[in-house]
């Protein structure tokens, strides 16, 4: 989209608002809820590798989502505020 958008335009701000909304709803809220539910329902898992594997997978996804949030913030800051 090089050259097609202007900094601080209404369209760009709306687009970034949609990006942040989808990030929080689809990435953070959903994954944290699944992790909470997984820990809450831990007693339903039989003894074995299933629970530790599931918890480790969700923790890994949450860490990746945090790093994704940092990258989105940097891109938003760069595009909306002109910081390099």
N, C-alpha and C positions, 0 to 999 in steps of 0.2 A: 504494500500500500504506500510505497515511497512516493511522496509528492501529492498524494490524493487527499490528505487530511491536514488541517491547520491546527496548531497548538491552541488549546483553550476554546475551541469551537464547541457549540452546544452538542453537535453530533458526536464529537469525540468524548465529551463528558458523559453523555448518555451511554455510549458504548462501554466506557470504563465502569460506569455504574452497573451495567448488566454483567460485566466480567466479575466484579466483586460480589454481586448478589449470587451468581451461579457458583462462584468459588466457595462461599460460605455455606450455601445450601447443599450443593452436590458433593463437596469435598469434606469440609470440616464437620458440619453438623451430622451428616450421614455416617461418616467413619467413626466419629466419637461415640455416636449412639450405638453403632454395631459393637464397638469395643466395650462399652458399658454393659450392653445386653449379654455379651459373651462372658464377661466376668461375673455378672449376676447369675447367669444360668450355668455356672461352672459345675455345679453338682449333677447336672444332667449328662455330663460327659463321662463315659466309662474311663477307668484307669488306663492310661496309655499315652500315646504321643499326640492324640488329636487336640486336646486342649492347649498344651504348650505350643504346638505348631500354629494353631489358630490365633492365639494371643500374640505370638511373635510376628506373625504375618500382619496383624492389624497394627501393632506398634510400628513395624516397618513402614506400613502405608501412612500412618499418621506423621512419622518423621519426614517422609517424602513430601507429604502435603504441606508441612511447615516450611520446608525449603522452597516448594512451589510458591507459597504465599510470599516469601521474601523476594523471589524473582518477579512475581507479578507486581509487588509494591515498587521495586526498582524500575520496572518498565513503565508503570503508571506515572511515577515521579518524573522520569525522563521525558515522557511524551507530553504530560500536561504542564509541567513546570519548566521544561527546557533545561533541566539539570543534566550534566554529563557524567 
